[in-house]
């Protein structure tokens, strides 16, 4: 059945539902589709690392997808994200006759709602059981902060999580107050001194996008507590949300 609906950005998407061939340009969404119906995945990016045994065609990266290869895969739908993918690539795919569904995932609750719409309005599927469990696990209200944290995502130059980001909102849901939450930028460039002067209780060092390790990151903050955290638990918004709480809080201690 052909349906006309609108994605998270309000763009009109016309496609046959239920979707049976999906190409994902977002690691979180690839994992989400794989956890729901792996057979529907017709392609994904090289950065789509979960599930680890996913054996499907790869269409380069999130910022440089192989548009021609995607068109050749003849998907019913391509799924993308406003922050992770380029508008140029979305436009090129649509110009090639491929329906594209763009998600917006700036908060935990927003990501849950976005995935719900993607599965129901976009794919024409039922809401996955795992997503219902995620919905129950992440309520609307925020707990009182228990730690003040800084969350670097890059070094040379140093960059941290700032205002209005999914990672910052996830941290807030865990009782972690981001000391850069009121910065003017979403991912401000800073110096080590800029971080230290904010006096975080913990410097949270994820392993993506920059791969912080025991010997690469903590040495910059000898006077502060540093905690190495699985980046997927902080930045992904699919089935990883089922375990993110215990992983992040377990790492911080």
C-alpha positions as CSV (number, residue, x, y, z in Angstrom):
1,X,0.0,0.0,0.0
2,X,1.4,3.4,-1.0
3,X,1.3,6.0,1.8
4,X,2.2,9.6,2.0
5,X,3.5,10.8,5.4
6,X,6.0,13.3,6.8
7,X,9.3,12.7,8.5
8,X,10.6,14.6,11.6
9,X,11.5,17.6,9.5
10,X,8.1,17.8,8.0
11,X,9.3,16.6,4.6
12,X,6.7,14.6,2.6
13,X,7.7,11.0,2.1
14,X,5.8,8.7,-0.3
15,X,6.5,5.0,-0.1
16,X,5.1,1.6,-0.2
17,X,4.3,0.2,3.2
18,X,5.2,-1.9,5.0
19,X,8.8,-1.2,4.1
20,X,10.7,-4.4,3.3
21,X,14.1,-3.0,2.1
22,X,15.7,-0.3,4.3
23,X,19.1,1.3,3.9
24,X,20.3,3.0,7.1
25,X,22.8,5.9,7.2
26,X,22.8,6.1,11.0
27,X,24.5,3.5,13.4
28,X,21.8,3.9,16.1
29,X,19.0,3.4,13.6
30,X,20.8,0.4,12.0
31,X,20.9,-1.3,15.4
32,X,17.2,-0.4,15.9
33,X,16.1,-1.9,12.7
34,X,18.3,-5.0,13.2
35,X,16.8,-5.6,16.6
36,X,13.3,-5.4,15.1
37,X,13.6,-7.2,11.7
38,X,17.2,-7.8,10.5
39,X,16.0,-9.2,7.2
40,X,14.7,-5.7,6.3
41,X,18.2,-4.2,6.3
42,X,19.4,-3.9,2.7
43,X,22.4,-1.7,3.4
44,X,24.2,0.4,6.1
45,X,27.3,2.6,6.6
46,X,30.7,1.3,7.5
47,X,30.2,2.9,10.9
48,X,27.2,0.7,11.7
49,X,29.0,-1.7,14.0
50,X,26.0,-3.1,15.9
51,X,25.1,-5.9,15.8
52,X,28.6,-7.0,15.2
53,X,27.6,-9.9,13.0
54,X,25.5,-7.8,10.6
55,X,26.4,-9.0,7.1
56,X,24.9,-6.6,4.6
57,X,26.2,-4.3,1.8
58,X,28.1,-1.2,3.1
59,X,27.5,2.2,1.5
60,X,30.5,4.2,2.8
61,X,30.1,6.6,5.7
62,X,27.5,8.8,7.3
63,X,29.0,12.0,5.8
64,X,29.9,10.5,2.4
65,X,27.4,7.8,1.5
66,X,27.7,6.2,-1.9
67,X,24.5,7.6,-3.4
68,X,24.8,5.5,-6.6
69,X,25.3,2.3,-4.6
70,X,22.2,3.1,-2.5
71,X,20.1,3.7,-5.5
72,X,21.3,0.3,-7.0
73,X,20.1,-1.4,-3.8
74,X,16.6,-0.3,-4.6
75,X,15.5,0.3,-1.0
76,X,11.9,1.1,-0.1
77,X,13.2,3.7,2.3
78,X,16.5,5.3,3.4
79,X,16.7,6.4,7.0
80,X,18.9,9.3,8.0
81,X,19.4,11.8,10.8
82,X,19.4,15.6,10.8
83,X,22.6,15.9,12.8
84,X,24.5,12.8,11.5
85,X,23.9,13.1,7.8
86,X,24.2,15.9,5.2
87,X,21.1,17.6,3.7
88,X,23.0,17.4,0.3
89,X,23.0,13.6,0.4
90,X,19.4,13.4,1.4
91,X,18.5,15.7,-1.5
92,X,20.6,13.6,-4.0
93,X,18.8,10.4,-2.9
94,X,15.4,12.0,-3.2
95,X,16.3,13.4,-6.6
96,X,17.2,9.8,-7.6
97,X,13.7,8.7,-6.7
98,X,14.6,7.1,-3.3
99,X,12.3,8.0,-0.4
100,X,14.3,9.3,2.6
101,X,13.0,9.5,6.2
102,X,15.0,12.0,8.3
103,X,14.9,11.7,12.1
104,X,15.6,14.4,14.7
105,X,16.9,13.1,18.0
106,X,18.1,15.9,20.3
107,X,16.8,14.5,23.6
108,X,16.1,11.1,25.0
109,X,12.4,11.4,25.0
110,X,12.6,13.0,21.5
111,X,14.6,10.1,20.2
112,X,12.1,7.6,21.6
113,X,9.2,9.5,19.9
114,X,11.2,9.8,16.7
115,X,11.9,6.1,16.5
116,X,8.2,5.3,17.3
117,X,7.1,7.5,14.4
118,X,9.8,6.0,12.1
119,X,8.6,2.5,12.7
120,X,4.8,3.2,12.6
121,X,4.4,6.1,10.2
122,X,7.5,5.5,8.1
123,X,7.9,1.7,7.9
124,X,4.3,0.8,8.5
125,X,5.4,-1.6,11.3
126,X,4.2,-2.2,14.8
127,X,6.1,-0.5,17.6
128,X,9.0,-2.9,18.6
129,X,8.8,-4.6,22.0
130,X,12.4,-3.3,22.8
131,X,11.3,0.3,22.1
132,X,8.3,-0.1,24.5
133,X,10.8,-1.2,27.2
134,X,13.1,1.8,26.4
135,X,10.0,4.1,26.8
136,X,9.3,2.7,30.2
137,X,13.0,2.9,31.3
138,X,13.4,6.6,30.5
139,X,10.6,8.7,32.1
140,X,10.0,12.4,31.4
141,X,11.2,13.7,34.7
142,X,14.8,14.5,35.5
143,X,16.4,13.4,38.8
144,X,18.3,15.8,41.0
145,X,21.9,16.1,39.9
146,X,24.4,13.9,41.8
147,X,27.5,14.8,39.9
148,X,28.8,17.7,37.8
149,X,30.5,16.4,34.7
150,X,32.4,17.5,31.6
151,X,32.1,15.3,28.6
152,X,34.9,15.8,26.0
153,X,34.3,14.3,22.6
154,X,37.5,15.3,20.9
155,X,41.0,16.5,21.6
156,X,43.5,18.6,19.6
157,X,41.4,20.7,19.6
158,X,39.5,19.8,22.7
159,X,35.7,19.7,22.2
160,X,33.0,19.0,24.7
161,X,29.3,18.4,24.8
162,X,27.5,21.7,25.2
163,X,23.9,22.8,25.1
164,X,20.8,21.0,23.6
165,X,22.4,17.7,22.7
166,X,21.2,14.1,23.0
167,X,24.2,13.2,25.0
168,X,23.7,16.1,27.4
169,X,20.1,15.2,27.9
170,X,20.9,11.6,28.5
171,X,23.4,12.7,31.1
172,X,20.8,14.8,32.8
173,X,18.4,11.8,32.9
174,X,21.2,10.0,34.8
175,X,21.6,12.8,37.4
176,X,24.7,14.2,35.7
177,X,24.9,17.9,35.4
178,X,26.9,19.0,32.3
179,X,29.0,21.9,33.3
180,X,28.9,23.2,29.7
181,X,25.1,22.8,29.3
182,X,24.7,26.6,29.3
183,X,27.3,27.2,26.7
184,X,26.3,29.2,23.6
185,X,27.4,26.3,21.3
186,X,26.3,22.6,21.1
187,X,29.9,21.4,20.8
188,X,32.2,24.2,22.0
189,X,35.9,24.1,21.4
190,X,37.7,24.5,24.7
191,X,41.1,24.2,26.4
192,X,42.0,21.9,29.3
193,X,42.0,25.0,31.5
194,X,38.4,25.8,30.4
195,X,37.3,22.4,31.6
196,X,39.3,22.5,34.9
197,X,37.9,25.9,35.8
198,X,34.3,24.6,35.6
199,X,35.3,22.2,38.5
200,X,33.5,19.1,37.3
201,X,33.3,16.2,39.8
202,X,34.1,13.8,36.9
203,X,35.5,14.2,33.4
204,X,33.6,11.6,31.4
205,X,35.8,10.3,28.5
206,X,33.9,8.2,25.9
207,X,35.5,6.0,23.3
208,X,33.8,7.7,20.4
209,X,33.9,9.8,18.3
210,X,37.4,10.3,19.8
211,X,38.8,7.1,21.2
212,X,39.9,8.1,24.7
213,X,41.9,5.4,26.5
214,X,43.6,5.0,29.9
215,X,46.7,6.6,28.4
216,X,45.1,9.1,26.1
217,X,42.9,11.6,28.0
218,X,43.1,11.2,31.7
219,X,46.7,12.4,31.9
220,X,45.4,15.9,30.9
221,X,43.4,16.2,34.1
222,X,45.7,14.9,36.9
223,X,43.7,16.7,39.6
224,X,40.3,15.5,38.5
225,X,38.5,12.2,38.5
226,X,38.3,10.8,35.0
227,X,36.0,7.9,34.0
228,X,36.3,6.1,30.7
229,X,32.8,5.3,29.3
230,X,31.5,3.3,26.3
231,X,30.7,5.9,23.8
232,X,27.7,4.0,22.4
233,X,26.1,4.2,25.8
234,X,26.3,8.0,25.8
235,X,25.6,8.8,22.1
236,X,23.5,6.1,20.6
237,X,19.7,6.1,20.8
238,X,18.5,2.7,19.7
239,X,18.5,-0.5,21.8
240,X,21.6,0.7,23.5
241,X,19.2,2.8,25.7
242,X,18.3,-0.5,27.4
243,X,21.7,-0.8,29.0
244,X,23.0,2.8,28.8
245,X,22.1,3.7,32.4
246,X,23.9,0.9,34.1
247,X,27.0,1.2,31.8
248,X,27.4,5.0,32.3
249,X,26.7,5.1,36.0
250,X,28.8,1.9,36.5
251,X,31.7,3.6,34.9
252,X,31.4,6.8,36.9
253,X,30.9,4.9,40.2
